Amino acid sequence: MNAIYSFKNKIRPLINNKASKVWLSEKQGRRIECLFTIGSEQFVDSTIIYEDKKYVLRGQNISKAVEAKIIDEVKFNE
């Protein structure tokens, strides 16, 4: 959980726009449990920024440049 907290703090400055949202969820069988959110809910479709066997990171109103920076942080934490 400490790695997740560290990841959240590293990407928080990237989501400085209140018109954006990012959330990390852990897959548990058919269920998905939300671990954290940054930003506020938007009335737009969400996209998957990153997904592996255990986690899915989704976002709303995230630019491609910010998405690339978030993915770099994910890969750094692997």
C-alpha positions in Angstrom: 0.0 0.0 0.0 2.9 2.3 0.6 3.9 2.1 -3.1 0.3 3.1 -4.0 0.4 6.1 -1.7 3.7 7.2 -3.2 2.3 6.8 -6.7 -0.7 8.9 -5.8 1.4 11.7 -4.4 3.6 11.7 -7.5 0.7 12.0 -10.0 -1.3 14.5 -7.9 0.5 17.6 -9.3 -0.3 16.4 -12.8 -4.0 16.5 -12.0 -4.0 20.1 -11.0 -7.1 20.9 -13.2 -10.4 20.6 -11.4 -11.9 19.5 -14.7 -10.0 16.2 -14.6 -10.2 13.0 -12.5 -8.0 9.9 -12.1 -8.7 6.8 -10.1 -6.9 3.6 -9.4 -8.8 0.4 -8.8 -7.7 -3.1 -7.8 -9.3 -6.0 -9.6 -10.7 -8.7 -7.3 -12.2 -11.4 -9.5 -15.2 -9.8 -11.1 -15.2 -7.0 -8.6 -13.2 -3.8 -8.8 -12.3 -1.9 -5.6 -11.4 1.8 -5.8 -8.1 2.5 -4.0 -7.9 6.3 -4.6 -9.2 9.2 -6.6 -7.7 12.5 -7.5 -9.9 15.3 -9.0 -13.6 15.7 -9.3 -16.3 13.7 -11.2 -16.8 14.8 -14.8 -19.8 14.3 -17.1 -17.7 12.6 -19.8 -16.7 9.1 -20.5 -13.7 7.7 -18.7 -10.7 6.1 -20.5 -8.3 3.5 -19.3 -4.9 5.0 -18.9 -3.2 1.8 -17.7 -4.2 -1.7 -16.9 -2.5 -4.9 -15.9 -3.6 -8.1 -14.2 -4.1 -6.5 -10.8 -4.9 -2.8 -11.3 -6.8 -0.5 -13.7 -6.1 3.3 -13.8 -8.9 5.3 -15.4 -9.2 9.0 -16.1 -11.6 11.7 -17.3 -10.5 14.8 -19.3 -6.8 13.8 -19.2 -4.6 15.2 -22.0 -2.4 12.8 -23.9 0.7 14.6 -22.5 -0.4 14.1 -18.9 -1.5 10.6 -19.7 2.1 9.8 -21.0 3.6 11.3 -17.8 1.3 9.1 -15.6 2.2 6.0 -17.6 5.9 6.9 -17.1 5.3 7.0 -13.3 3.5 3.6 -13.5 6.4 2.0 -15.3 8.9 3.6 -12.9 7.0 2.0 -10.0 6.9 -1.5 -11.5 
